[in-house]
């Protein structure tokens, strides 16, 4: 079974209020998800969107294509940077808590990343962006403890 995932993250100010949006698709299956945080960064939301989307998958060893407008996330994985960061224990790298969490779920599937240009009319990227912005605009926001505890 092939899974298609679109993700996007947004921050109002960087750092500031933030959120992520996810669209999961497989055959007739379609699901949207989002959450907002009171203080975070855009890159954290971009990465967290991918993590949460992968964690939502119920079966292991799925073939997954993730579409993201985040060069930070796509390049870190597709160019293999994150695997070098592991060897250096993420020394000098931002968001090690999220990268470690990502690697735990990433290895459960066959994941390919595709970069898409943001705000360029890609239907599902636009849906994810709106979900992320709406999530960041909610009254009740979650605490990004990985960020807040690190600053």
N, C-alpha and C positions, 0 to 999 in steps of 0.2 A: 504494500500500500504506500503510495507516494503522498507526502504531506507538503503543502505549500503554506509558508508562513510569511506574513508581512508584519514588520514592526516599525515603530517610530517612537522617539522620545522628544520631549520638549521641556524647556525651563524658561520661566518668566524672570529674566535676570539670570546671571550665571556666575555664582550660585543664586538660587531663588526658589520659588515654588516650581514644582515640576510634575511631570506625569509621563506615562507611556501608554501606547495603544498597540493592540495586537489583533490581527485577523488570521485565523487558522482555517484552512480549507483542505478537504480531501473528498473527492467525489461529490456527493450531495451535501456533505457535512460542511457547515459554515458556522464559525463562532467568533465573536468579538469579545475582547477583554481590555480593561484599563484600570489604572490606579493612579492616585495623586499623592504627592509628598510635599511637606511644608518647606523643606530646605534641602536642595540637592543640586546637581549639575546636569546639563544636557547630555554629556557623555555617559554619566551614570544611568540616566533614563534610557538612553539608546541600548546600552548593554543589558540593563535589567529587563527590558522588553523581550530581548532574545532569550534570556534565561527563563523567565516566567513562561514564555511560549513553549520552550522545550520541556519544561517541567510539567506542562499541561498534558503532554502526550502520555497515553496510558500504557502503550506497549513499547518494549525495547526494540532496538535494531531496525528502526524505521528509516526509510530514505526520505530525507527532509531537505527542502530548498528554502532558505531564508532570504527574503528580499528586504534590504535595509538601505536607507539613504545616509547611513553613518559610515564614512570612510574609516573612522576610528575603529569600529567593530569589524567591518568587512576586511580591511587590510590587516588588522592584527591577527585574524585567523587565516585568511587566504594566503597571506604572504609569510605565515609561520612565525611572526614576531612573538606571539604569546607563548609559544613553545620554548623559545629562547629565554623569555622572562621567567619561566618556571625554574630553569637551571640556575638563575641568579636570585631565586626566591623573591621575585618582583621588586628587587632593590631599585629605588628611584622611580618606580612606576606608580601611576595613580590607579586607584580602584582595585587593589589586590584582592579585597574581600569578594568583589563581584567576579573577578577573573577566576578565582579559585572555585567559586560556586558554578560558574559557566563550565569550567573544565570537567567538573563532576558529572554534569548532565550531557555535555557534548560527546563524551566518549560512549554514551549509551546508544547513539544513533549514527547513521551515515549522513553527515550534515555538509551541505554546500551553501556558500554564501554568494549572493548576487547583489552588487551595488546598483541602486536606482537613483536617478536624480530626484531630489526632493522638490516639491512644489512645481512639478512639471507635468501635471495632469494624469499621473498614474493613479488609476481609480482606487486601488487598495492602499497605496501609500497615503493618498489624501484622506481616506477613511481613518487610517491609523493616526495621522496627524491631528485630525479633529477629535478623535478619542483622547489623545494625549493632552491636548489643549483643554478640553472639557474637564478631564480628570484633575488637572492642575488648578482649575478654577473652582473646584468644589469647596464647600465650607469646611467639611471634615477631611483633613489631610493626614496621611500616615507620616510616621517619623522614619527618615532614612538614617537609621542609627549608624550604619557603616560610614556615612558621610559626616554626620553631626558629631560622632565620637572621635573622628579623626581631625577635626578642625579645632 
